[in-house]
Amino acid sequence: MLQFLKYVLATMIGLCLFCLLSLFIIAGIGAVFSGPDATTIKSKSVLKLDLSNPIREVGEENPFAEFGGPVFSGSENITGLKDIKNAIRLAKDNDNIRGIYLKADDPMAGWATLEEIRTVLIDFKKSKKFVYAYAELYTEKGYYLASVADEIFLNPSGGMEWNGLSAEYDFFKGTFDKLEIRPEVFRVGEFKSAVEPFIRKDMSEASKTQSRELLNAVNTHYLERIAASRGIPVEKLRNLADSLLVANTSSALRNKLITRSGYYDEFESLIKTRLKTEEKKNIEFVGIDKVNKSAALPSGDLNKRVAVLVAEGEIVSGEGGSGSIGSDKFVKDLRKLRTNDKVKAIVLRINSPGGSALASDIMWREIELTRKVKPVIASMSDVAASGGYYMAM
């Protein structure tokens, strides 16, 4: 019986591997015979800015993203921040693109990333083209982007999160005490709170202070920007959040946070009216990738380049991988840029909570050597903490 089960298991594993290999082969054949994507933008097109996928500094395409289901869960495509901003800028100058459909219910991105996208959207509106937003549910991050739109639709049965910002922290000391585990922690600085979950059952006063300062600063900036876009006083917006007066579509409409309550077909009808298109015709939506492929590469002096080196994720020793910064790989890449005479300056794009102190110090040394040869500029994204700030300083 045991031998039979072993054969059955081996057969199942073999079939799974065969299916995966077949998918790769079919995808490869499709790519060969499908030819290059059509990159011509038709007249009266609308850029569909779908921000449903996670947003990071650099985009990644996952070959299994379209399959879904339990087997391929967590296989989303990663949308690159640079690709989003570039597509919006190109759409602004392309006469065939009349506006933007903003789909940003609950964007998976940090506040700094959202700020950059929002700034480019505001610049896009200088072209006098429209920005229309539609959602079934708005989180505060989603609404922060949608607040720049000319028309903000929310499904009649939808909801809206408007209750201020918060932060939650987990503490493990109680569990460690029961298990008779005593962590040995070495730290320097009153505000170095990353290790507190292992040595405390609650937040220290220093940790409370810095968390409160951060949340209040982000929240105030958030309210001020929305107030400027929607023409609603900051204090009224703050009171709506403190009093929990906005939770659904009717309350959002009553307080002028949105412009319309409507279904998606009504949203499309509004776009068709703006485009002066017949109701029976489909809207020509174009995605981020197509807009970016439609433009020629920018020209410039290839002997005077500015290189951008992205450092995103946790800092680790070695080569690292997706979602981490490996000190070995970082040093190799930076050294290549330092010795390349065509590269006249380097921008370090940092989005990191830190990590290994040793790996951070190794990278810091390479940056020090590089800045003696050519300018190095740090651009900090959502977070540049601990070793991330060490790189920037």
VOGU-3710 file (C-alpha; in Angstrom, 3 decimals, decimal comma):
1> mlqflkyvla> 0,000/0,000/0,000  2,802/2,393/0,908  4,541/1,666/-2,395  1,294/2,385/-4,278  0,894/5,754/-2,536  4,480/6,660/-3,408  3,798/5,977/-7,115  0,553/7,997/-6,986  2,347/10,947/-5,365  5,198/10,789/-7,865
11> tmiglclfcl> 2,687/10,707/-10,747  0,825/13,755/-9,371  4,054/15,733/-8,970  5,079/14,775/-12,501  1,740/15,935/-13,911  2,025/19,263/-12,091  5,522/19,843/-13,447  4,355/18,872/-16,943  1,465/21,363/-16,742  3,770/24,169/-15,602
21> lslfiiagig> 6,265/23,413/-18,370  3,464/23,326/-20,937  2,242/26,750/-19,819  5,726/28,220/-20,312  6,022/26,622/-23,775  2,581/27,862/-24,859  3,373/31,356/-23,602  6,659/31,337/-25,513  5,035/30,153/-28,742  2,316/32,783/-28,356
31> avfsgpdatt> 4,918/35,492/-27,949  6,739/34,379/-31,089  3,690/34,181/-33,345  1,709/37,093/-31,977  4,281/39,598/-33,183  4,855/43,014/-31,636  1,984/44,687/-29,778  0,085/47,329/-31,666  1,264/50,582/-30,195  -0,832/53,006/-32,222
41> iksksvlkld> -3,125/55,067/-30,025  -6,507/55,584/-31,686  -8,416/58,840/-31,664  -10,613/59,518/-28,613  -8,716/57,049/-26,448  -8,783/57,097/-22,649  -5,891/56,015/-20,462  -7,187/53,443/-17,969  -5,015/53,934/-14,928  -5,680/50,668/-13,110
51> lsnpirevge> -3,835/50,703/-9,780  -5,177/47,377/-8,476  -1,802/45,610/-8,461  0,978/46,271/-5,943  3,077/49,319/-6,877  6,847/49,264/-6,450  9,769/51,220/-7,841  10,289/48,723/-10,698  7,498/46,713/-12,334  7,454/42,931/-12,694
61> enpfaefggp> 5,294/40,770/-14,949  4,216/37,428/-13,488  3,411/34,782/-16,175  0,785/33,204/-13,891  -1,023/36,429/-12,971  -3,878/35,760/-15,414  -4,668/32,259/-14,108  -5,680/33,136/-10,546  -7,208/30,510/-8,269  -5,669/28,896/-5,180
71> vfsgsenitg> -2,669/27,515/-7,079  -1,573/30,925/-8,380  -2,728/33,106/-5,498  -0,267/35,891/-4,745  0,901/35,909/-8,370  -0,074/39,490/-9,192  1,814/41,642/-11,600  3,859/44,416/-9,975  3,249/47,865/-11,457  6,297/50,117/-11,630
81> lkdiknairl> 6,026/53,661/-10,270  8,194/54,942/-13,115  5,877/53,291/-15,673  2,789/54,893/-14,123  4,283/58,384/-14,066  5,699/58,043/-17,578  2,330/56,909/-18,997  0,533/59,898/-17,435  3,114/62,334/-18,840  2,855/60,774/-22,319
91> akdndnirgi> -0,958/60,857/-22,155  -0,820/64,568/-21,354  1,000/65,307/-24,628  -0,759/62,747/-26,857  -3,618/64,411/-28,762  -5,363/61,046/-29,293  -5,745/60,517/-25,544  -8,616/62,644/-24,256  -8,528/61,800/-20,571  -7,869/59,332/-17,760
101> ylkaddpmag> -10,111/56,750/-16,124  -8,670/56,436/-12,620  -9,306/53,061/-10,972  -7,825/53,396/-7,505  -10,120/51,761/-4,958  -7,394/50,554/-2,589  -3,899/51,053/-4,069  -1,198/48,843/-2,557  1,485/51,489/-2,149  3,047/53,759/0,441
111> watleeirtv> 2,117/57,391/0,972  5,219/58,769/-0,772  4,461/56,658/-3,853  0,873/57,927/-3,891  2,126/61,500/-3,515  4,274/61,158/-6,646  1,385/59,717/-8,676  -0,992/62,402/-7,410  1,459/65,170/-8,332  1,719/63,885/-11,914
121> lidfkkskkf> -2,077/63,636/-12,159  -2,402/67,275/-11,093  0,125/68,239/-13,755  -1,851/66,180/-16,322  -4,936/68,337/-15,668  -3,070/71,379/-16,978  -3,710/69,921/-20,437  -7,459/70,567/-19,884  -8,105/66,858/-20,407  -10,419/65,087/-17,954
131> vyayaelyte> -9,688/62,787/-15,035  -12,692/60,679/-14,001  -12,566/58,232/-11,083  -14,859/55,298/-10,317  -14,848/52,879/-7,392  -17,033/50,495/-5,463  -15,144/51,240/-2,259  -12,615/53,942/-1,410  -9,950/53,520/1,216  -8,220/56,670/2,403
141> kgyylasvad> -5,265/55,927/0,113  -7,573/55,398/-2,854  -9,483/58,579/-2,179  -6,256/60,557/-1,863  -5,636/59,879/-5,569  -9,289/60,174/-6,602  -9,620/63,570/-4,918  -7,826/65,222/-7,857  -10,440/63,953/-10,351  -12,975/66,158/-12,105
151> eiflnpsggm> -15,701/63,569/-11,457  -15,610/61,067/-8,582  -18,113/58,218/-8,924  -18,922/55,825/-6,088  -21,224/52,834/-6,480  -24,607/53,512/-4,798  -24,080/50,496/-2,519  -20,400/51,249/-2,008  -18,488/52,477/0,994  -15,788/54,921/1,948
161> ewnglsaeyd> -13,122/54,804/4,631  -12,830/58,204/6,311  -11,744/57,767/9,912  -8,193/59,058/10,144  -4,880/57,230/10,152  -3,735/54,644/12,697  -0,846/52,321/13,446  -0,851/48,925/15,169  2,059/47,146/16,842  2,426/43,568/18,054
171> ffkgtfdkle> 4,299/42,683/21,250  5,704/39,238/22,023  7,269/39,575/25,460  4,289/37,985/27,232  4,535/34,947/24,978  8,306/34,771/25,454  7,868/34,872/29,239  5,503/31,892/29,122  7,946/29,993/26,937  10,851/31,037/29,160
181> irpevfrvge> 12,615/32,732/26,252  14,765/35,749/27,058  15,907/37,772/24,037  19,346/39,394/24,231  19,034/42,797/22,568  21,675/45,463/21,955  20,470/48,856/20,829  21,614/52,461/20,795  19,228/55,404/20,977  16,003/56,208/22,788
191> fksavepfir> 13,909/56,091/19,626  15,224/52,782/18,271  11,894/51,027/18,755  12,144/48,191/16,226  13,202/45,751/18,983  10,539/46,797/21,501  8,110/43,983/20,569  10,682/41,497/21,899  11,420/43,224/25,220  8,176/45,048/26,140
201> kdmseasktq> 4,443/44,436/26,447  3,530/47,954/25,371  4,941/50,995/23,561  7,568/53,141/25,234  6,884/56,866/25,538  9,564/57,535/22,917  7,889/55,124/20,501  4,476/56,676/21,143  5,902/60,145/20,539  7,528/59,314/17,212
211> srellnavnt> 4,510/57,334/15,975  2,161/60,169/16,895  4,397/62,742/15,182  4,578/60,665/12,004  0,846/59,931/11,816  -0,136/63,545/12,529  2,301/64,870/9,929  1,053/62,499/7,219  -2,593/63,067/8,145  -2,263/66,873/8,119
221> hyleriaasr> -0,541/66,792/4,723  -3,259/64,436/3,472  -6,095/66,700/4,615  -4,458/69,876/3,295  -3,990/68,406/-0,178  -7,560/67,096/-0,332  -8,891/70,418/0,925  -7,083/72,199/-1,911  -8,471/69,791/-4,529  -12,079/69,596/-3,301
231> gipveklrnl> -12,514/73,117/-1,896  -13,465/71,819/1,563  -11,881/73,384/4,680  -9,330/71,236/6,509  -11,191/71,506/9,813  -14,393/70,223/8,240  -12,535/67,240/6,759  -10,931/66,543/10,119  -14,277/66,769/11,912  -15,892/64,371/9,433
241> adsllvants> -13,185/61,824/10,233  -13,233/62,374/14,012  -17,034/62,109/14,118  -17,244/59,128/11,722  -19,772/61,000/9,600  -18,683/59,461/6,277  -18,991/55,723/5,712  -21,154/55,126/2,635  -21,968/56,664/-0,729  -24,837/58,859/0,436
251> salrnklitr> -22,824/60,425/3,279  -19,812/60,942/0,980  -22,047/62,665/-1,586  -23,798/64,763/1,051  -20,459/66,055/2,339  -19,157/66,683/-1,211  -16,258/64,214/-1,006  -17,557/62,639/-4,221  -19,430/64,220/-7,129  -21,778/61,409/-8,168
261> sgyydefesl> -23,431/58,223/-6,955  -23,675/55,845/-9,891  -23,055/52,456/-11,442  -20,249/51,670/-13,860  -22,517/51,883/-16,932  -23,479/55,415/-15,878  -19,809/56,223/-15,422  -19,088/55,003/-18,961  -22,010/57,053/-20,315  -20,509/60,182/-18,776
271> iktrlkteek> -17,170/59,465/-20,468  -18,915/58,904/-23,818  -20,715/62,225/-23,424  -17,392/63,951/-22,767  -15,836/62,232/-25,798  -18,932/62,996/-27,938  -19,137/59,294/-28,759  -22,335/57,393/-29,586  -23,755/55,422/-26,659  -23,634/52,126/-28,583
281> kniefvgidk> -19,889/52,437/-29,307  -17,252/51,095/-26,945  -14,732/53,411/-25,319  -11,172/52,920/-26,539  -9,359/52,306/-23,258  -5,565/51,984/-23,356  -3,388/50,683/-20,544  -0,142/51,873/-19,025  2,007/49,467/-21,059  0,489/50,421/-24,401
291> vnksaalpsg> 0,886/54,130/-23,784  4,534/53,667/-22,806  5,213/51,525/-25,889  3,606/54,096/-28,172  6,324/56,692/-27,641  9,804/56,744/-29,093  12,724/56,509/-26,706  13,924/59,953/-25,614  17,026/61,217/-27,349  20,053/62,561/-25,539
301> dlnkrvavlv> 23,814/62,532/-25,308  24,714/58,890/-24,656  28,113/59,992/-23,391  26,504/62,024/-20,592  24,161/59,708/-18,746  22,554/59,836/-15,318  22,190/56,338/-13,916  19,406/55,374/-11,500  20,219/52,532/-9,120  17,132/51,242/-7,310
311> aegeivsgeg> 17,617/49,923/-3,774  14,279/48,484/-2,646  13,521/46,045/0,152  15,255/44,646/3,218  19,045/44,938/3,335  20,809/41,552/3,432  24,290/40,170/2,829  25,066/38,338/-0,422  23,246/38,642/-3,731  19,782/39,234/-2,283
321> gsgsigsdkf> 16,713/38,648/-4,443  13,275/39,955/-5,281  12,185/42,254/-2,475  15,631/42,588/-0,891  18,864/44,527/-1,375  21,914/42,243/-1,466  25,115/44,029/-0,504  27,248/41,967/-2,938  25,030/42,758/-5,916  24,654/46,406/-4,911
331> vkdlrklrtn> 28,432/46,832/-4,682  28,951/45,214/-8,107  26,300/47,402/-9,752  27,574/50,597/-8,153  31,164/49,779/-9,060  30,176/49,311/-12,717  28,512/52,717/-12,728  31,490/54,333/-11,003  33,948/53,025/-13,594  31,705/53,815/-16,582
341> dkvkaivlri> 32,942/57,088/-18,072  29,633/57,650/-19,855  27,794/57,834/-16,526  28,284/61,350/-15,156  26,063/61,095/-12,058  24,192/58,443/-10,071  20,809/58,628/-8,378  20,221/56,130/-5,572  16,476/55,491/-5,361  15,983/54,123/-1,839
351> nspggsalas> 12,898/52,373/-0,498  14,109/50,305/2,435  13,330/49,757/6,135  16,943/48,704/6,702  18,235/45,307/7,751  21,728/43,940/8,231  24,099/46,486/9,807  27,083/44,736/8,228  25,561/44,758/4,736  24,575/48,425/5,175
361> dimwreielt> 28,117/49,356/6,139  29,561/47,520/3,124  27,231/49,430/0,791  27,954/52,719/2,575  31,670/52,206/1,883  31,035/51,707/-1,830  28,911/54,869/-1,950  31,721/56,806/-0,231  34,198/55,618/-2,868  31,780/56,516/-5,667
371> rkvkpviasm> 31,002/60,055/-4,477  34,719/60,866/-4,697  34,524/60,161/-8,445  31,120/61,529/-9,480  27,978/63,050/-7,894  25,699/60,660/-6,005  22,175/61,847/-5,200  19,826/60,032/-2,812  16,110/59,967/-3,614  14,083/58,499/-0,737
381> sdvaasggyy> 10,725/56,878/-1,453  8,150/55,465/1,015  10,731/54,587/3,646  14,460/55,085/4,182  14,925/53,921/7,743  17,913/52,539/9,630  20,214/51,030/6,990  18,097/52,716/4,273  18,968/56,120/5,725  22,559/54,974/6,289
391> mam> 22,840/54,588/2,510  21,356/58,030/1,896  23,481/59,967/4,380
//
